[in-house]
Structures are given as structure tokens and as C-alpha cells.
Amino acid sequence: MAQKKITKKTLMKSFHHWYYGNLTCFSQEHMQTFGYLTSMLPIVEELYDNKEDQARSMQTYTAFFNTEPQLGALIVGITAGLEEARANGSEEVDDETINGLRAGLMGPVAGIGDSLVVGTLIPVILGIALGLSTGGSPIGAVFYIIVWNLLAYFGMKFAYFKGYELGDKAVEFLVGAQGQAIRKAVSIVGGMVVGGVAATWVSVKTSFQLGSAKHPYLVLQDKLDAVYPGLLTAIFIVFCWWLMAKKNISPIKVMLLLVVIALVGVLVGFFNPGLSY
């Protein structure tokens, strides 16, 4: 009996399903499960001829799934390779093996992906884009859209096909001591990048002073700068992190809260927007 082999065309189709649809029908109950199903469908349809085998195979991928979607392409590629092995009669690959691998990789891959992509790569690209947007130039926005989509597409494609190539050999690397070291290192670098971007592009200063406008005897911002330059900026950044990370408040609500704080601060004279009429 000839060995079944997934064609490059089908692998590309599966990858594109994940790239465009990893958040298909996203919900708190299923997260990325349906996106996973859509990406595995071309694989299953090519490997199995009858509908019963296809249905049995797809049932494997109905379990809950959620990870960082860019690096998560690696998991989809790994399971594509495992599905190919199962279709060729491998006794070592069954439903439990595939789902155990998926469940075991979700957390480690999310940890590395969130630190590397969300915590490091995106802030770096945004920092460059903000610099290009100085003075209201649209170049920064165009730069971000193009660069991010190119990096995301080709990075995810590389991860998908590398996962397919390595199969279960990638598991030990991702969940073992090397994977833990990578997650820790990337988290540190990500924290440094976020801190650098925040210090460069976020500036919170107060206009509060005591005395006359021309001859104040206390300018609060000068006193703060003498003790801790950028103290208010640091306080606001930590405050936003605390709301989102510890209180699970959404970024949109945090931004609305900052608008309210800024409005009240201007009304009481603590902040000065620098507007002239």
C-alpha cells in the first residue's frame, strides 16, 4: 500500500486557513477551536477517502484550543504531520496522542509567542512607526501595516512548515528546559522593550504650581523632576498595567478611564493641555 503524503498545495491551503481564520467563530467557550478545525479540514479531506474516516479524524480537533496565533501555527503544522502518520497506520499516533500534544503545547507556545510577538516585536515596530508619524505623517501607519503583515505571514508560514517537518520532535524542545529558558529570556527582553517604548513615547507632566503665574514659589513638576524624572509617567504606566493585569479591565475601559482622569485633571488645573483659543 502506497504511503499517503500531504501535497504542498494542501499544506498551503491548511496554512492559509489558519492564517486568515485562526479566530473563526471565536468565543470564550471555544476560543480558537473552530479556527483549528478549518485549518485541519483540507489535510483530513486529502488523507482519507470516505466520510466516516474524515468525521472520525475531525472529531479529534473539536477539543478546546487556545494559544498565541502567530507562533501557534507551529502546533497546527505538527498535528498535520501527526495526522499524516496516523493515516499511514502508525500505531503510536491516536486521538489521545494528538490531543495530549495539543494541550501540552498550548501554554508553552503562548508563553513564548506572547513575549516574543506581543511583548517584543510589535512594540519595536510600533516604536519605529511612531517615529515615522511625527508631525502627522501617514508613513508610520503604512509602515506598520506593511511590515507587520509581512512578518506575520512569512513568520507563521515558517512556523507551520517547520512544525510539519519536525513533528513530535519539537515537543521536547518547547516544553523542556530549553523552552523554559527561551520563555524567560524573551520575557525579560520584552519587558525591556515595552519599558523603552513607554519611556520614549509616553509623557505625563503636571502644570500645578503655587503662587502667581509669573512668580510661582512652587512648581510641582520641577520638584518631581529633581527627585525622580518621569515619575508621573511611570505611575500612569504602572497604574494601567495594574488595571489590565491584576483587575482584568479591558484596554478600552482603561483608555476611557484615562480620558476621564485627563479631563478632570485639566478642569482642576493639575494638567495643562497646552491649547490656545
C-alpha positions in Angstrom: 0.0 0.0 0.0 1.4 3.3 -1.1 2.3 5.8 1.7 0.0 8.8 1.9 1.7 12.2 1.6 0.1 15.6 2.1 0.8 17.7 -1.0 2.4 21.1 -0.8 -0.8 22.6 -2.2 -2.9 21.2 0.6 -0.4 22.2 3.2 -0.5 25.8 1.9 -4.3 25.7 1.9 -4.3 24.5 5.5 -1.8 27.2 6.5 -3.9 29.9 4.9 -7.0 28.7 6.7 -5.1 29.2 10.0 -3.5 32.5 8.9 -6.8 34.1 8.0 -9.2 32.2 10.2 -7.4 31.3 13.5 -10.1 33.3 15.3 -13.0 31.9 13.3 -16.2 31.9 15.5 -14.1 32.9 18.5 -15.9 32.6 21.8 -14.9 32.3 25.5 -16.1 28.7 25.3 -14.2 27.5 22.3 -11.5 30.2 21.7 -9.5 29.0 18.6 -11.1 25.6 18.3 -13.1 26.3 15.1 -10.1 28.1 13.5 -8.2 24.9 14.2 -10.9 22.8 12.6 -10.9 24.9 9.4 -7.1 24.6 9.1 -7.2 20.8 9.5 -10.1 20.2 7.2 -8.0 20.2 3.9 -5.5 17.8 5.5 -8.2 15.3 6.6 -10.0 15.5 3.2 -6.8 14.6 1.3 -5.7 11.8 3.6 -9.0 10.0 4.0 -11.2 8.9 1.1 -14.5 8.1 3.0 -16.6 10.4 5.0 -16.6 8.2 8.1 -12.8 8.3 8.5 -12.9 12.1 7.8 -15.5 12.6 10.5 -13.6 10.5 13.0 -10.4 12.4 12.3 -12.0 15.8 12.6 -13.6 14.9 15.9 -10.1 14.8 17.3 -9.7 18.5 16.8 -13.0 19.6 18.4 -11.3 19.9 21.9 -10.7 23.3 23.4 -7.7 25.1 21.9 -6.2 28.5 22.6 -2.6 29.8 22.1 -0.7 32.7 20.6 -1.9 32.5 17.0 1.3 33.5 15.2 3.6 31.0 16.9 0.6 28.7 17.3 1.0 27.9 13.6 3.8 25.6 14.7 1.3 23.4 16.6 -1.0 23.2 13.6 1.9 22.1 11.4 3.0 19.5 14.0 -0.5 17.9 14.1 -0.7 17.9 10.3 2.4 15.7 10.3 0.9 13.5 13.1 -2.3 13.2 11.1 -0.3 12.1 8.1 1.4 9.4 10.2 -1.9 8.2 11.6 -3.4 8.0 8.1 -0.4 5.8 7.2 -1.3 3.4 10.0 1.2 4.5 12.7 0.1 2.8 16.0 1.9 5.4 18.1 -0.5 8.2 16.9 -4.1 8.2 18.1 -6.7 10.7 19.3 -5.1 10.8 22.8 -1.6 11.4 21.5 -2.7 14.3 19.3 -4.9 16.0 21.9 -2.3 15.4 24.6 0.3 17.1 22.4 -2.0 20.0 21.6 -2.9 20.6 25.2 0.7 20.3 26.3 1.9 22.8 23.7 -0.8 25.5 24.1 0.7 27.0 27.3 4.4 26.9 26.4 3.8 28.3 22.8 1.5 31.0 24.2 4.2 32.0 26.7 6.9 32.3 24.1 4.6 33.8 21.5 3.1 36.5 23.8 6.6 37.5 25.0 8.3 37.4 21.6 5.5 38.7 19.3 3.2 40.8 21.5 5.8 41.9 24.1 8.8 42.5 21.9 8.2 42.5 18.1 5.0 44.6 18.0 6.3 47.3 20.4 9.5 47.6 18.3 7.6 48.0 15.1 5.2 50.5 16.7 8.1 52.5 18.1 9.5 52.8 14.6 6.1 53.7 13.2 5.5 56.3 15.8 8.8 57.9 14.9 7.8 58.0 11.2 4.4 59.5 12.2 6.0 62.6 13.7 4.1 65.7 12.5 1.0 63.7 11.4 2.7 61.8 8.6 0.8 58.8 7.3 4.1 57.0 6.6 4.2 55.5 10.1 0.7 53.8 9.7 1.6 52.5 6.2 4.9 51.2 7.5 3.3 49.3 10.4 0.6 47.8 8.3 3.0 46.5 5.6 5.9 45.4 7.9 3.6 43.7 10.5 1.6 41.8 7.8 4.8 40.6 6.0 6.5 39.5 9.2 3.3 37.8 10.5 2.6 36.0 7.2 6.1 34.7 6.5 6.8 34.0 10.2 3.7 32.0 10.6 4.4 30.1 7.3 7.9 29.2 8.5 6.5 28.0 11.9 3.8 25.9 10.2 6.1 24.1 7.8 8.8 23.7 10.4 6.2 22.1 12.7 5.1 19.8 9.9 8.8 18.9 9.2 9.7 18.3 12.9 6.5 16.6 14.1 6.7 15.5 17.7 10.4 16.2 17.8 9.5 19.8 18.5 7.7 18.9 21.7 10.7 18.2 23.9 12.3 21.4 22.8 9.3 23.6 23.5 8.3 22.1 26.9 11.7 21.1 28.2 14.4 23.1 29.9 15.4 24.9 26.7 11.8 26.0 26.2 11.7 27.4 29.7 14.9 29.2 29.2 13.7 30.8 26.0 10.4 31.9 27.6 12.3 33.5 30.5 14.8 35.3 28.2 12.2 36.5 25.8 10.0 37.8 28.7 13.0 39.8 30.0 13.7 41.3 26.6 10.0 42.0 26.1 9.8 43.9 29.4 12.8 46.0 28.4 11.3 46.8 25.0 7.9 47.8 26.5 9.6 49.9 29.1 11.8 51.6 26.5 8.8 52.4 24.2 6.8 53.7 27.1 9.6 55.9 28.4 10.1 57.3 24.9 6.6 57.9 23.7 4.6 58.4 26.9 4.9 61.8 28.7 2.8 62.8 31.7 3.5 66.2 33.3 1.6 68.4 35.7 1.1 72.1 35.4 0.2 72.5 39.1 2.0 75.4 40.9 1.6 77.7 43.9 1.9 81.4 43.7 1.3 83.8 40.9 1.6 82.8 37.3 4.6 84.9 36.7 6.3 84.3 40.1 5.3 80.9 41.4 7.1 79.8 44.6 6.4 76.1 43.9 6.3 74.4 40.6 5.4 70.8 41.3 6.8 69.4 38.0 10.2 70.9 38.7 10.3 69.3 42.2 9.3 65.9 40.8 11.9 66.1 38.1 14.6 66.9 40.7 13.7 63.8 42.7 12.5 61.3 40.0 12.4 62.5 36.4 9.4 60.9 34.7 7.7 59.9 37.9 4.2 60.7 36.8 4.7 58.8 33.5 5.9 55.8 35.5 2.9 56.0 37.8 0.4 56.1 35.0 2.1 53.2 33.1 2.2 51.0 36.3 -1.4 52.0 37.0 -2.6 50.9 33.5 -0.7 47.7 33.9 -2.3 47.0 37.3 -5.8 47.6 35.9 -5.3 45.3 33.0 -3.1 42.6 34.5 -4.5 42.4 38.1 -8.0 43.7 37.7 -8.7 42.2 34.3 -10.1 45.5 33.0 -10.2 45.7 29.2 -7.8 48.1 27.4 -10.8 50.1 26.0 -12.1 50.7 29.5 -8.6 51.7 30.7 -8.4 54.2 27.8 -11.8 55.7 28.7 -10.7 56.0 32.3 -7.5 57.9 31.3 -9.7 60.3 29.3 -11.8 60.9 32.4 -8.7 61.4 34.5 -7.2 63.8 31.9 -10.5 65.8 31.7 -10.8 66.1 35.5 -7.1 67.0 35.7 -7.4 69.8 33.2 -10.6 71.2 35.0 -8.9 71.4 38.4 -5.7 72.7 36.9 -3.4 69.7 37.5 -2.8 69.1 33.8 -2.4 71.7 31.0 -3.2 70.5 27.5 -1.4 73.5 26.0 -4.3 74.6 23.9 -4.8 78.2 22.9 -8.0 79.8 21.6 
